[in-house]
């Protein structure tokens, strides 16, 4: 296996960063499942602790939850 020169590694890192940003934007702007926000608000209003769990890395998930405005509804988002 050949080592990748440092300049190419930096280019690969930039591509990964661009891809990650595109995924975050896609998640944040995806069409909501009908009634999801209404359900989360109702659970919050009834003082029901609500959590979002995902295989998405925690920081990216928390960013997506915040971008959708759901951080005001959930107790935690865990990746």
Residue pairs with C-beta under 8 A, 6 or more apart in sequence:
4 12
20 60
23 60
24 60
24 63
24 64
24 67
27 56
27 60
27 64
27 67
28 63
28 64
28 67
28 68
32 68
37 69
37 70
37 73
40 50
40 70
40 73
40 74
41 73
43 50
43 73
44 50
44 72
44 73
49 75
50 73
50 74
50 75
51 74
51 75
51 76
51 77
51 78
52 61
52 65
52 70
52 74
52 76
52 77
52 78
53 77
53 78
53 79
54 61
54 77
54 78
54 79
55 79
56 64
56 79
57 79
58 77
58 78
58 79
59 79
60 79
61 77
61 78
61 79
62 71
62 77
62 79
64 77
65 71
65 74
65 77
70 77
71 77
